[in-house]
Amino acid sequence: MDFEVIIIGGSYAGLSAATSLGRALRKVLVIDGGKPCNRQTPYSHNFLTNDGETPSAIIKKATEQLKAYKTITLLSDIAIDASKTENGFEVLTSAGKIFTADKLLFATGITDVLPDIDGFAECWGISVLHCPYCHGYEVRHQPTGILGNGEAIVEYVKLISNWTKDITLFTNGKATLTDEQLQELRSGKIKIEEGSVKHLVQESGKIKSIVLQDGSSFNINALYARLPFTQHSNLPQQLGCTITDERYIHVDSFYRTSTPGIYAAGDNSAFMRSVAVAVASGTAAGAVINRDMVIEAF
């Protein structure tokens, strides 16, 4: 039950970090509950050599390859408690198992807070999208909606206009943009609808139209939304890790959190959400952890 490093979260960042550490001969435990935030997303993009692959296939291939490293243990479980000990950390799982390690890496991701709009959850990650770099190419030049309001939405609308010019901004209530911002968007031929959204008409997660409370309906093939989120795990906060105003785990340029011995990688600590970025951060975090352990033990 004793390990050198425990990685909590076994998706892209976690498995990538495990690879780095396994290749550095470290005894590693990866604990994962099997519910990545992109589990509804049909395809992953912008990941070199895996463009268009399903997220689940990437995970399956990664776990198969990790079997080559005998010092890595993959555990299907959920970490529910963690504490600092005299020599490192102790982690308790939902199955009642207790593990110890010198270092912890949180690759726990985030949980999106979905709006209470009928049909939204069914479409999230399929036709209701967060990132045009991940999914914009597939819905290029198609009638597209953007759900959002306030000053921050202006730049988002401009970004989406790179992929399509047929854009309707749904503010889901009276627009809180300034007159200048509204004029700027309209001059860019952005249609603006201020009615409250009632529901999304969809089939198997593919949006057909968005319906407002007044009964008006708009045919769209995709809807973008930047949603609020929470940390998927509260254990980093429990262990004293600083959370930023933007709700990310604060890390330095070497993936170290504010709590000595604890690191974070992936969506829980990075603005850019993609498989490729998560993999890169996990690889780097694993290398940093090994480097720190080497220096400490020399």
VENSULTA-V998245 format. One record per backbone hydrogen bond with DSSP energy under -1.0 kcal/mol. NH is the residue of the N-H (numbers start at 1). CO is the residue of the C=O. If there is no record, write none. Layout:
# VENSULTA-V998245
NH&CO, NH&CO
This chain:
# VENSULTA-V998245
3&100, 4&27, 5&27, 6&103, 7&29, 8&105, 9&31, 15&11, 16&12, 17&13, 18&14, 19&15, 20&16, 21&17, 22&18, 23&19, 25&22, 26&21, 28&71, 29&5, 30&73, 31&7, 32&75, 39&36, 41&38, 44&53, 50&47, 52&44, 53&50, 58&54, 59&55, 60&56, 61&57, 62&58, 63&59, 64&60, 65&61, 66&62, 68&65, 69&66, 72&69, 73&28, 75&30, 77&32, 77&75, 80&92, 81&92, 83&90, 85&88, 89&101, 90&83, 91&99, 92&81, 93&97, 94&78, 96&93, 99&91, 100&1, 101&89, 103&4, 104&261, 105&6, 106&263, 107&8, 111&230, 113&228, 117&115, 120&117, 123&119, 124&120, 125&128, 126&123, 127&123, 128&123, 129&223, 135&131, 136&132, 140&137, 141&163, 142&139, 144&166, 145&222, 146&168, 147&224, 148&170, 153&150, 154&151, 156&152, 157&153, 158&154, 159&155, 160&156, 161&157, 162&159, 163&160, 164&160, 167&165, 168&144, 169&191, 170&146, 171&193, 182&178, 183&179, 184&180, 185&181, 186&182, 187&183, 189&186, 190&185, 191&167, 193&169, 198&211, 199&211, 200&118, 201&209, 203&206, 206&203, 208&201, 209&201, 210&218, 211&199, 212&216, 213&196, 215&212, 218&210, 221&143, 223&127, 224&145, 225&129, 230&111, 232&109, 238&234, 239&235, 240&237, 241&236, 244&248, 247&244, 249&268, 250&242, 252&256, 255&252, 257&262, 262&259, 263&104, 264&255, 265&106, 269&266, 278&274, 279&275, 280&276, 281&277, 282&278, 283&279, 284&280, 285&281, 286&282, 287&283, 288&284, 289&285, 290&286, 291&287, 292&288, 293&289, 294&290, 295&291, 296&292, 297&293, 298&294
